[in-house]
Amino acid sequence: MRRRTLLLGLAGVAGAGGLAACTADTGAGMSGATPASASAAPILASTTASSLAPQPVTGRYVPTPGSAPAQAYAVGRRVLQFSRDARALPTTVWYPAAGTAPASPAPVDDAPTAAGRFPLILFSHGLTAQPGDYAAMLARWAQAGFVVAGPTYPGTSYGAPKLDPLDIVNQPADASHVIDLMLGQGGPLTAIIDPGRLAAAGHSAGGITTAGLFSAHRDERLKAGVVLAGTDFQGVPFTGPPAAMLFVHGRRDETVTYRAGHAVFEAVPWSRAMLSITDGGHVTEGGDFEATTGTSAEFLRWALHGDATARTRIPAAAAVNGVATLEDQLM
């Protein structure tokens, strides 16, 4: 995964002591977009320390009881050419496919879909990244029975014609629009999505985007969120109906500090959990991968399928390889 950091990217756009002045031409006036300069300072500040106040858990999330698929699926992959007004949002989708699942996911382009209805996870990438950089984890989620849609954001992705880290301010609306399109476009992918089981997840700038979907740009269709190395969105508190939230953060993260991430976890007033990677930095590496992927998969099985057995497996998944600790306030 590319290592250009969120903090350095923001600072590079801002310049020393001139954040607002240097963002005057960072996409303002683009169709469907919000001037980024209005939100620059809160986004930059929140990577060091969140301004959100701690909250008690007052809104328990209770999923409709059910069971997650017991089988592993083959994985298909498809790229959809979406857009929101003038904002191109090409979206890579990993999905359960027909056929026998290999021991490790091996996505096949345009493979026939598996039979059944599956939850949808909207995944947001980090700064100067692309959805494919997270394929190892996202394909594992698809193998477990989830449709995962990862848009490539026009201002923050690797290869963007005009890199603008502050375009994060527009990404929650982009994400909700991609959900709209996934549910409404028709065709085989729409046919296998259960519209009542939706979640959002993201890493770094994508984690901030995900926080925005549960706060300033609340998408009330979302039942669960996974924030990887993220922080708050413009300092706006969480709002709307209860949802389940999982945070994953490295204690040695120098890009979005662990202090900031943990403060956001404590500010969620709903069912919440935090996986703290003891020696982890800003990206998932080596032994961290299994704990992160396994914990998030069991969390999503519980939150979206209502699988009580998956709920009981979360602590064991978090303990794999002894690399992390779990704060569990989900129930």
Phi, psi and omega per residue, in radians:
M1 nan 2.405 -3.111
R2 -1.105 2.504 -2.935
R3 -1.862 0.107 3.070
R4 -1.070 2.245 -2.963
T5 -1.592 2.756 3.100
L6 -1.070 -0.801 -3.077
L7 -1.111 -0.788 3.127
L8 -1.145 -0.632 3.117
G9 -1.118 -0.775 3.112
L10 -1.127 -0.774 -3.130
A11 -1.118 -0.625 3.140
G12 -1.144 -0.653 3.084
V13 -1.248 -0.697 -3.017
A14 -1.268 -0.765 -2.995
G15 1.396 2.784 -3.089
A16 -1.172 2.061 3.041
G17 1.215 0.209 -3.055
G18 -2.367 0.743 -3.013
L19 -1.032 -0.962 -3.066
A20 -1.142 -0.728 -3.072
A21 -1.119 -0.597 -3.043
C22 -1.508 0.045 3.137
T23 -1.930 0.274 -3.065
A24 -1.140 -0.467 -3.102
D25 -2.081 0.703 -3.073
T26 -1.806 0.630 3.054
G27 2.015 -0.033 3.106
A28 -1.024 2.359 3.136
G29 1.605 -0.210 3.058
M30 -1.098 2.393 -3.097
S31 -1.017 2.263 3.118
G32 1.442 0.049 -3.034
A33 -1.960 2.782 3.074
T34 -1.898 2.410 3.104
P35 -0.961 2.147 -3.027
A36 -1.222 -0.502 -3.038
S37 -1.065 -0.484 -3.124
A38 -1.136 -0.355 -3.038
S39 -2.087 0.202 -3.014
A40 -1.139 -0.896 -3.038
A41 -1.061 -0.813 3.129
P42 -1.081 -0.654 -3.135
I43 -1.153 -0.777 3.138
L44 -1.127 -0.816 -3.085
A45 -1.117 -0.610 -3.033
S46 -1.240 -0.244 3.094
T47 -1.289 -0.300 3.105
T48 -1.728 -0.797 -3.122
A49 -2.702 2.184 3.103
S50 -1.316 2.497 3.089
S51 -1.534 -0.045 -3.106
L52 -1.233 2.422 3.133
A53 -1.469 2.558 3.088
P54 -1.107 2.545 -3.121
Q55 -2.269 2.508 2.980
P56 -1.280 2.767 3.081
V57 -1.372 1.826 -3.115
T58 -1.943 -0.243 -3.128
G59 -2.152 1.601 -3.133
R60 -1.249 2.344 3.050
Y61 -1.569 2.188 -3.124
V62 -2.144 1.825 3.139
P63 -1.242 2.697 3.020
T64 -1.144 2.176 -3.076
P65 -1.014 2.433 3.120
G66 -2.975 -2.832 3.121
S67 -2.452 2.422 3.080
A68 -1.380 2.731 3.100
P69 -0.994 2.386 3.122
A70 -1.428 -0.392 -3.069
Q71 -1.536 2.807 2.933
A72 -1.679 2.534 -3.075
Y73 -1.887 2.656 2.832
A74 -1.126 2.780 -3.046
V75 -2.124 2.268 3.017
G76 -1.826 2.835 3.126
R77 -2.464 2.414 3.139
R78 -2.572 2.504 3.083
V79 -1.893 2.189 -3.117
L80 -1.933 2.364 -3.084
Q81 -1.601 1.425 3.135
F82 -1.617 2.868 3.015
S83 -2.752 2.769 2.996
R84 -2.203 1.854 -2.998
D85 0.943 -2.160 -3.106
A86 -1.510 0.042 -3.077
R87 -1.628 1.880 3.098
A88 -1.240 2.344 -3.104
L89 -2.349 1.062 3.097
P90 -0.991 2.296 -2.952
T91 -2.167 2.126 3.065
T92 -1.563 2.274 -3.100
V93 -2.078 2.201 2.980
W94 -1.819 2.371 -3.013
Y95 -2.628 2.721 3.058
P96 -1.113 2.265 -3.073
A97 -2.046 2.783 3.075
A98 -1.192 2.661 3.095
G99 1.946 3.129 -3.105
T100 -1.466 2.325 -3.124
A101 -1.351 2.293 3.015
P102 -1.273 2.953 -3.122
A103 -1.053 -0.673 3.051
S104 -2.107 2.538 -3.105
P105 -0.997 2.359 3.080
A106 -2.372 1.425 -3.032
P107 -0.970 2.393 3.114
V108 -1.982 2.188 -3.114
D109 -1.091 2.276 3.051
D110 1.025 0.515 3.092
A111 -1.132 2.616 3.069
P112 -1.054 2.516 -3.121
T113 -1.277 2.661 3.022
A114 -1.261 2.786 3.058
A115 -1.322 2.511 3.076
G116 2.129 -3.109 3.085
R117 -2.127 2.376 -3.007
F118 -2.293 2.624 3.055
P119 -1.132 2.727 3.101
L120 -1.934 2.309 3.039
I121 -2.026 2.133 3.036
L122 -1.555 2.077 -3.093
F123 -1.940 2.270 -3.135
S124 -1.919 2.204 -3.095
H125 -1.367 2.945 3.099
G126 -1.525 3.101 -3.122
L127 -1.113 2.356 -3.079
T128 0.958 0.550 3.039
A129 -2.051 3.118 3.043
Q130 -2.422 2.796 3.138
P131 -0.949 -0.653 -3.105
G132 -1.107 -0.352 3.097
D133 -1.134 -0.335 -3.103
Y134 -1.878 0.273 -3.001
A135 -1.022 -0.618 -3.105
A136 -1.035 -0.740 3.135
M137 -1.360 -0.770 -3.061
L138 -1.160 -0.604 3.070
A139 -1.184 -0.576 3.065
R140 -1.130 -0.708 3.079
W141 -1.094 -0.751 3.116
A142 -1.106 -0.693 3.105
Q143 -1.066 -0.518 3.138
A144 -1.447 -0.066 3.064
G145 1.854 0.626 3.076
F146 -2.204 2.524 2.948
V147 -1.568 2.215 -3.076
V148 -2.094 2.103 -3.125
A149 -1.971 2.098 -3.104
G150 -2.055 1.753 3.075
P151 -1.257 2.598 2.995
T152 -1.684 1.970 -3.027
Y153 -1.372 2.457 -2.966
P154 -1.258 -0.392 -3.074
G155 -1.855 -0.239 -3.013
T156 -2.161 -0.025 -3.058
S157 -1.504 2.799 3.029
Y158 -1.092 2.279 -3.138
G159 1.515 0.070 3.119
A160 -1.034 2.349 -3.133
P161 -0.999 -0.579 3.124
K162 -2.416 1.618 -3.098
L163 -1.118 2.203 -3.127
D164 -2.464 1.583 -3.107
P165 -0.971 -0.496 -3.101
L166 -1.347 -0.070 3.044
D167 -1.208 -0.083 3.005
I168 -0.871 -0.579 -3.090
V169 -1.016 -0.436 -3.121
N170 -1.634 -0.134 -2.970
Q171 -1.304 -0.581 3.066
P172 -1.024 -0.695 3.099
A173 -1.155 -0.669 3.051
D174 -1.031 -0.791 -3.086
A175 -1.086 -0.802 3.117
S176 -1.094 -0.625 3.123
H177 -1.153 -0.695 3.097
V178 -1.116 -0.666 3.052
I179 -1.049 -0.793 3.097
D180 -0.941 -0.809 -3.089
L181 -1.204 -0.688 3.103
M182 -1.070 -0.639 -3.122
L183 -1.432 -0.434 -2.974
G184 -1.968 -0.101 -3.037
Q185 -1.300 -0.345 -3.038
G186 1.400 -3.130 3.117
G187 1.588 -3.121 -3.005
P188 -1.144 -0.579 -3.136
L189 -1.249 -0.783 3.083
T190 -1.027 -0.645 -3.073
A191 -1.119 -0.456 -3.096
I192 -1.725 0.016 -3.129
I193 -1.581 2.314 3.015
D194 -1.544 1.907 -3.049
P195 -1.202 -0.188 3.106
G196 -1.595 0.034 -3.091
R197 -2.283 1.464 -3.051
L198 -2.128 2.495 3.098
A199 -2.460 2.866 3.037
A200 -2.262 2.552 3.115
A201 -2.557 2.791 3.100
G202 -3.089 2.805 -3.107
H203 -2.039 2.331 3.019
S204 1.040 -2.026 3.067
A205 -1.005 -0.566 3.065
G206 -1.254 -0.501 3.022
G207 -1.184 -0.673 3.057
I208 -1.113 -0.754 3.074
T209 -0.996 -0.773 3.138
T210 -1.101 -0.759 3.080
A211 -1.024 -0.642 3.113
G212 -1.109 -0.523 3.124
L213 -1.260 -0.216 3.103
F214 -1.998 0.189 -3.100
S215 -2.456 -1.725 -3.034
A216 -1.084 -0.544 -3.140
H217 -2.172 0.970 -3.017
R218 -1.013 2.125 3.010
D219 -1.785 1.784 -2.990
E220 -1.265 -0.050 3.044
R221 -1.324 -0.345 -3.038
L222 -1.354 2.262 3.117
K223 -1.676 -0.376 -3.031
A224 -2.683 2.699 3.087
G225 -2.435 2.550 3.061
V226 -2.185 2.034 -3.101
V227 -1.931 1.969 -3.122
L228 -1.805 1.992 3.086
A229 0.936 0.756 -3.115
G230 -2.027 -3.092 3.094
T231 -2.534 -2.876 -3.063
D232 -1.331 2.970 3.095
F233 -1.882 1.781 3.089
Q234 1.046 0.393 3.121
G235 1.237 0.311 -3.098
V236 -1.561 2.254 -3.133
P237 -1.136 2.771 3.059
F238 -1.181 2.536 -3.064
T239 -2.601 2.941 3.087
G240 1.635 -2.968 -3.107
P241 -1.181 2.702 -3.134
P242 -1.007 2.458 3.038
A243 -2.409 2.828 3.082
A244 -1.618 2.373 -3.085
M245 -2.245 2.313 3.039
L246 -2.081 2.249 3.074
F247 -1.956 2.426 3.058
V248 -2.227 2.182 -3.059
H249 -2.635 2.385 3.066
G250 -1.404 2.352 -3.135
R251 -1.187 -0.329 3.141
R252 -1.834 0.341 3.138
D253 -1.148 2.113 3.130
E254 -1.785 0.038 -3.128
T255 -1.747 -1.000 2.945
V256 -2.017 1.945 -2.956
T257 -1.127 2.634 3.061
Y258 -1.032 -0.633 3.109
R259 -1.014 -0.767 3.134
A260 -1.140 -0.818 -3.109
G261 -1.098 -0.717 -3.129
H262 -1.202 -0.605 3.090
A263 -1.105 -0.660 3.118
V264 -1.187 -0.730 3.036
F265 -0.948 -0.811 -3.119
E266 -1.225 -0.272 -3.140
A267 -1.544 -0.137 3.120
V268 -1.318 2.165 -3.104
P269 -1.558 0.180 -3.087
W270 -2.045 -3.032 3.083
S271 -1.000 2.254 -2.975
R272 -2.595 2.696 3.054
A273 -2.588 2.695 3.090
M274 -2.399 2.199 3.053
L275 -1.746 1.977 -3.115
S276 -1.786 2.056 -3.120
I277 -1.489 1.998 -2.940
T278 -0.970 -0.858 -3.131
D279 -1.939 0.336 -3.060
G280 -1.387 2.599 3.036
G281 -1.803 -2.431 -3.043
H282 -1.489 -0.352 -3.139
V283 -2.118 2.744 3.122
T284 -1.436 2.236 -3.090
E285 -2.452 2.684 2.956
G286 0.848 -2.163 -3.082
G287 -1.163 -0.310 3.107
D288 -1.157 -0.471 -2.976
F289 -1.062 -0.838 -3.072
E290 -1.140 -0.717 3.121
A291 -1.120 -0.755 -3.125
T292 -1.167 -0.862 -3.080
T293 -1.194 -0.768 -3.132
G294 -1.149 -0.757 3.136
T295 -1.130 -0.775 -3.128
S296 -1.147 -0.657 3.129
A297 -1.138 -0.772 3.119
E298 -1.154 -0.682 3.079
F299 -1.037 -0.780 -3.124
L300 -1.214 -0.617 3.061
R301 -1.062 -0.713 3.118
W302 -1.243 -0.852 -3.014
A303 -1.211 -0.606 -3.048
L304 -1.770 -0.505 3.105
H305 -1.762 -0.224 -3.056
G306 1.193 0.524 -3.063
D307 -1.464 1.846 -3.092
A308 -1.147 -0.553 3.114
T309 -1.173 -0.691 3.077
A310 -1.079 -0.653 3.118
R311 -1.030 -0.717 -3.123
T312 -1.251 -0.319 -3.117
R313 -1.533 -0.165 -3.082
I314 -1.030 -0.842 -3.141
P315 -1.023 -0.710 3.133
A316 -1.154 -0.677 3.101
A317 -1.118 -0.677 3.134
A318 -1.170 -0.453 -3.067
A319 -1.531 -0.074 -3.094
V320 -1.022 2.297 3.118
N321 1.183 0.024 3.089
G322 1.063 0.565 -3.040
V323 -1.756 -0.092 -2.981
A324 -2.560 2.857 2.990
T325 -2.136 2.694 -3.059
L326 -2.139 2.228 2.921
E327 -1.780 2.038 -2.971
D328 -2.048 1.866 3.072
Q329 -2.224 0.727 -3.076
L330 -1.394 -0.521 -3.081
M331 -2.388 nan nan
